[in-house]
Amino acid sequence: MDCDDEQLLRRRVYGADHDHPGPRPGRRYAELVGGPLDGLLLDVTGWTRQEAGTGVALATELGQFGAGGRAVYAPRPEDAARFDWAGDTP
């Protein structure tokens, strides 16, 4: 295991169980960059290229719209392992 793998294993996964918040072996993750969920990992295991390419709206109470709001993230064209924040939506 190299330094990058060790850093990944210390990260929290969006929507994960609070008792086991880190990534699991054999899964594929994208890092959320910017916005209210900055630094969390998103489990994209099993997503098709088309599904990953459309981005995602993730429920969060931390965004502009509070409870019930969503943070919108889209994959970077040059780096599909990172999803950039595109704004919040109610």
PyMOL CGO cylinders between C-alpha atoms (Angstrom):
from pymol import cmd
from pymol.cgo import CYLINDER

trace = [
    CYLINDER, 0.00, 0.00, 0.00, 1.44, 3.39, -0.97, 0.3, 1, 1, 1, 1, 1, 1,
    CYLINDER, 1.44, 3.39, -0.97, 0.96, 6.81, 0.65, 0.3, 1, 1, 1, 1, 1, 1,
    CYLINDER, 0.96, 6.81, 0.65, -2.00, 7.70, -1.62, 0.3, 1, 1, 1, 1, 1, 1,
    CYLINDER, -2.00, 7.70, -1.62, -3.82, 4.50, -0.67, 0.3, 1, 1, 1, 1, 1, 1,
    CYLINDER, -3.82, 4.50, -0.67, -3.27, 5.18, 3.03, 0.3, 1, 1, 1, 1, 1, 1,
    CYLINDER, -3.27, 5.18, 3.03, -4.64, 8.72, 2.69, 0.3, 1, 1, 1, 1, 1, 1,
    CYLINDER, -4.64, 8.72, 2.69, -7.71, 7.43, 0.84, 0.3, 1, 1, 1, 1, 1, 1,
    CYLINDER, -7.71, 7.43, 0.84, -8.44, 4.92, 3.59, 0.3, 1, 1, 1, 1, 1, 1,
    CYLINDER, -8.44, 4.92, 3.59, -8.59, 7.71, 6.21, 0.3, 1, 1, 1, 1, 1, 1,
    CYLINDER, -8.59, 7.71, 6.21, -11.28, 9.64, 4.30, 0.3, 1, 1, 1, 1, 1, 1,
    CYLINDER, -11.28, 9.64, 4.30, -15.05, 9.65, 4.95, 0.3, 1, 1, 1, 1, 1, 1,
    CYLINDER, -15.05, 9.65, 4.95, -17.57, 8.39, 2.41, 0.3, 1, 1, 1, 1, 1, 1,
    CYLINDER, -17.57, 8.39, 2.41, -20.74, 10.36, 1.68, 0.3, 1, 1, 1, 1, 1, 1,
    CYLINDER, -20.74, 10.36, 1.68, -23.75, 8.48, 3.08, 0.3, 1, 1, 1, 1, 1, 1,
    CYLINDER, -23.75, 8.48, 3.08, -21.65, 5.85, 4.89, 0.3, 1, 1, 1, 1, 1, 1,
    CYLINDER, -21.65, 5.85, 4.89, -22.58, 4.37, 8.25, 0.3, 1, 1, 1, 1, 1, 1,
    CYLINDER, -22.58, 4.37, 8.25, -21.25, 6.54, 11.10, 0.3, 1, 1, 1, 1, 1, 1,
    CYLINDER, -21.25, 6.54, 11.10, -19.65, 3.50, 12.71, 0.3, 1, 1, 1, 1, 1, 1,
    CYLINDER, -19.65, 3.50, 12.71, -17.73, 2.69, 9.50, 0.3, 1, 1, 1, 1, 1, 1,
    CYLINDER, -17.73, 2.69, 9.50, -17.31, 6.00, 7.63, 0.3, 1, 1, 1, 1, 1, 1,
    CYLINDER, -17.31, 6.00, 7.63, -14.24, 5.10, 5.58, 0.3, 1, 1, 1, 1, 1, 1,
    CYLINDER, -14.24, 5.10, 5.58, -13.87, 3.56, 2.15, 0.3, 1, 1, 1, 1, 1, 1,
    CYLINDER, -13.87, 3.56, 2.15, -14.07, -0.19, 1.71, 0.3, 1, 1, 1, 1, 1, 1,
    CYLINDER, -14.07, -0.19, 1.71, -11.70, -2.37, -0.29, 0.3, 1, 1, 1, 1, 1, 1,
    CYLINDER, -11.70, -2.37, -0.29, -12.87, -3.29, -3.76, 0.3, 1, 1, 1, 1, 1, 1,
    CYLINDER, -12.87, -3.29, -3.76, -15.00, -0.15, -4.18, 0.3, 1, 1, 1, 1, 1, 1,
    CYLINDER, -15.00, -0.15, -4.18, -14.37, 2.82, -6.48, 0.3, 1, 1, 1, 1, 1, 1,
    CYLINDER, -14.37, 2.82, -6.48, -14.64, 6.39, -5.20, 0.3, 1, 1, 1, 1, 1, 1,
    CYLINDER, -14.64, 6.39, -5.20, -14.64, 9.93, -6.54, 0.3, 1, 1, 1, 1, 1, 1,
    CYLINDER, -14.64, 9.93, -6.54, -13.56, 12.86, -4.37, 0.3, 1, 1, 1, 1, 1, 1,
    CYLINDER, -13.56, 12.86, -4.37, -16.07, 15.70, -3.92, 0.3, 1, 1, 1, 1, 1, 1,
    CYLINDER, -16.07, 15.70, -3.92, -14.28, 19.03, -4.42, 0.3, 1, 1, 1, 1, 1, 1,
    CYLINDER, -14.28, 19.03, -4.42, -15.65, 22.35, -3.17, 0.3, 1, 1, 1, 1, 1, 1,
    CYLINDER, -15.65, 22.35, -3.17, -19.04, 23.20, -1.75, 0.3, 1, 1, 1, 1, 1, 1,
    CYLINDER, -19.04, 23.20, -1.75, -20.60, 21.83, 1.41, 0.3, 1, 1, 1, 1, 1, 1,
    CYLINDER, -20.60, 21.83, 1.41, -19.38, 18.24, 0.93, 0.3, 1, 1, 1, 1, 1, 1,
    CYLINDER, -19.38, 18.24, 0.93, -15.78, 19.14, 0.09, 0.3, 1, 1, 1, 1, 1, 1,
    CYLINDER, -15.78, 19.14, 0.09, -13.34, 16.34, 0.83, 0.3, 1, 1, 1, 1, 1, 1,
    CYLINDER, -13.34, 16.34, 0.83, -15.90, 13.54, 1.14, 0.3, 1, 1, 1, 1, 1, 1,
    CYLINDER, -15.90, 13.54, 1.14, -15.69, 10.51, -1.11, 0.3, 1, 1, 1, 1, 1, 1,
    CYLINDER, -15.69, 10.51, -1.11, -18.59, 9.37, -3.28, 0.3, 1, 1, 1, 1, 1, 1,
    CYLINDER, -18.59, 9.37, -3.28, -18.97, 5.64, -3.94, 0.3, 1, 1, 1, 1, 1, 1,
    CYLINDER, -18.97, 5.64, -3.94, -19.23, 5.32, -7.72, 0.3, 1, 1, 1, 1, 1, 1,
    CYLINDER, -19.23, 5.32, -7.72, -18.76, 1.55, -7.85, 0.3, 1, 1, 1, 1, 1, 1,
    CYLINDER, -18.76, 1.55, -7.85, -20.81, 0.08, -10.68, 0.3, 1, 1, 1, 1, 1, 1,
    CYLINDER, -20.81, 0.08, -10.68, -21.66, 3.44, -12.27, 0.3, 1, 1, 1, 1, 1, 1,
    CYLINDER, -21.66, 3.44, -12.27, -21.55, 3.44, -16.04, 0.3, 1, 1, 1, 1, 1, 1,
    CYLINDER, -21.55, 3.44, -16.04, -19.54, 6.12, -17.84, 0.3, 1, 1, 1, 1, 1, 1,
    CYLINDER, -19.54, 6.12, -17.84, -22.85, 7.75, -18.83, 0.3, 1, 1, 1, 1, 1, 1,
    CYLINDER, -22.85, 7.75, -18.83, -24.17, 7.76, -15.24, 0.3, 1, 1, 1, 1, 1, 1,
    CYLINDER, -24.17, 7.76, -15.24, -20.95, 9.25, -13.89, 0.3, 1, 1, 1, 1, 1, 1,
    CYLINDER, -20.95, 9.25, -13.89, -20.86, 11.83, -16.69, 0.3, 1, 1, 1, 1, 1, 1,
    CYLINDER, -20.86, 11.83, -16.69, -24.20, 13.37, -15.77, 0.3, 1, 1, 1, 1, 1, 1,
    CYLINDER, -24.20, 13.37, -15.77, -23.15, 14.35, -12.26, 0.3, 1, 1, 1, 1, 1, 1,
    CYLINDER, -23.15, 14.35, -12.26, -25.17, 14.02, -9.09, 0.3, 1, 1, 1, 1, 1, 1,
    CYLINDER, -25.17, 14.02, -9.09, -27.33, 16.04, -6.66, 0.3, 1, 1, 1, 1, 1, 1,
    CYLINDER, -27.33, 16.04, -6.66, -26.56, 14.90, -3.11, 0.3, 1, 1, 1, 1, 1, 1,
    CYLINDER, -26.56, 14.90, -3.11, -28.82, 15.57, -0.13, 0.3, 1, 1, 1, 1, 1, 1,
    CYLINDER, -28.82, 15.57, -0.13, -27.21, 17.76, 2.51, 0.3, 1, 1, 1, 1, 1, 1,
    CYLINDER, -27.21, 17.76, 2.51, -28.25, 20.10, 5.31, 0.3, 1, 1, 1, 1, 1, 1,
    CYLINDER, -28.25, 20.10, 5.31, -24.99, 22.03, 4.90, 0.3, 1, 1, 1, 1, 1, 1,
    CYLINDER, -24.99, 22.03, 4.90, -25.82, 23.81, 1.64, 0.3, 1, 1, 1, 1, 1, 1,
    CYLINDER, -25.82, 23.81, 1.64, -27.53, 27.09, 0.85, 0.3, 1, 1, 1, 1, 1, 1,
    CYLINDER, -27.53, 27.09, 0.85, -31.02, 25.61, 1.19, 0.3, 1, 1, 1, 1, 1, 1,
    CYLINDER, -31.02, 25.61, 1.19, -30.53, 23.79, 4.51, 0.3, 1, 1, 1, 1, 1, 1,
    CYLINDER, -30.53, 23.79, 4.51, -32.53, 20.66, 5.29, 0.3, 1, 1, 1, 1, 1, 1,
    CYLINDER, -32.53, 20.66, 5.29, -33.98, 19.18, 2.13, 0.3, 1, 1, 1, 1, 1, 1,
    CYLINDER, -33.98, 19.18, 2.13, -31.44, 20.91, -0.10, 0.3, 1, 1, 1, 1, 1, 1,
    CYLINDER, -31.44, 20.91, -0.10, -28.98, 19.25, -2.42, 0.3, 1, 1, 1, 1, 1, 1,
    CYLINDER, -28.98, 19.25, -2.42, -25.42, 19.96, -3.47, 0.3, 1, 1, 1, 1, 1, 1,
    CYLINDER, -25.42, 19.96, -3.47, -24.80, 19.42, -7.17, 0.3, 1, 1, 1, 1, 1, 1,
    CYLINDER, -24.80, 19.42, -7.17, -21.48, 17.90, -8.27, 0.3, 1, 1, 1, 1, 1, 1,
    CYLINDER, -21.48, 17.90, -8.27, -20.21, 17.16, -11.78, 0.3, 1, 1, 1, 1, 1, 1,
    CYLINDER, -20.21, 17.16, -11.78, -17.18, 15.11, -12.83, 0.3, 1, 1, 1, 1, 1, 1,
    CYLINDER, -17.18, 15.11, -12.83, -14.11, 16.95, -14.06, 0.3, 1, 1, 1, 1, 1, 1,
    CYLINDER, -14.11, 16.95, -14.06, -13.69, 16.33, -17.78, 0.3, 1, 1, 1, 1, 1, 1,
    CYLINDER, -13.69, 16.33, -17.78, -9.96, 15.62, -17.35, 0.3, 1, 1, 1, 1, 1, 1,
    CYLINDER, -9.96, 15.62, -17.35, -10.23, 13.72, -14.04, 0.3, 1, 1, 1, 1, 1, 1,
    CYLINDER, -10.23, 13.72, -14.04, -13.26, 11.46, -13.46, 0.3, 1, 1, 1, 1, 1, 1,
    CYLINDER, -13.26, 11.46, -13.46, -11.96, 10.67, -9.95, 0.3, 1, 1, 1, 1, 1, 1,
    CYLINDER, -11.96, 10.67, -9.95, -12.97, 14.20, -8.86, 0.3, 1, 1, 1, 1, 1, 1,
    CYLINDER, -12.97, 14.20, -8.86, -16.43, 15.72, -8.89, 0.3, 1, 1, 1, 1, 1, 1,
    CYLINDER, -16.43, 15.72, -8.89, -16.52, 19.53, -8.67, 0.3, 1, 1, 1, 1, 1, 1,
    CYLINDER, -16.52, 19.53, -8.67, -19.26, 21.45, -6.89, 0.3, 1, 1, 1, 1, 1, 1,
    CYLINDER, -19.26, 21.45, -6.89, -21.61, 23.20, -9.33, 0.3, 1, 1, 1, 1, 1, 1,
    CYLINDER, -21.61, 23.20, -9.33, -23.96, 24.84, -6.81, 0.3, 1, 1, 1, 1, 1, 1,
    CYLINDER, -23.96, 24.84, -6.81, -26.87, 24.07, -4.51, 0.3, 1, 1, 1, 1, 1, 1,
    CYLINDER, -26.87, 24.07, -4.51, -30.50, 23.37, -5.32, 0.3, 1, 1, 1, 1, 1, 1,
    CYLINDER, -30.50, 23.37, -5.32, -33.64, 23.19, -3.16, 0.3, 1, 1, 1, 1, 1, 1,
]
cmd.load_cgo(trace, "trace")
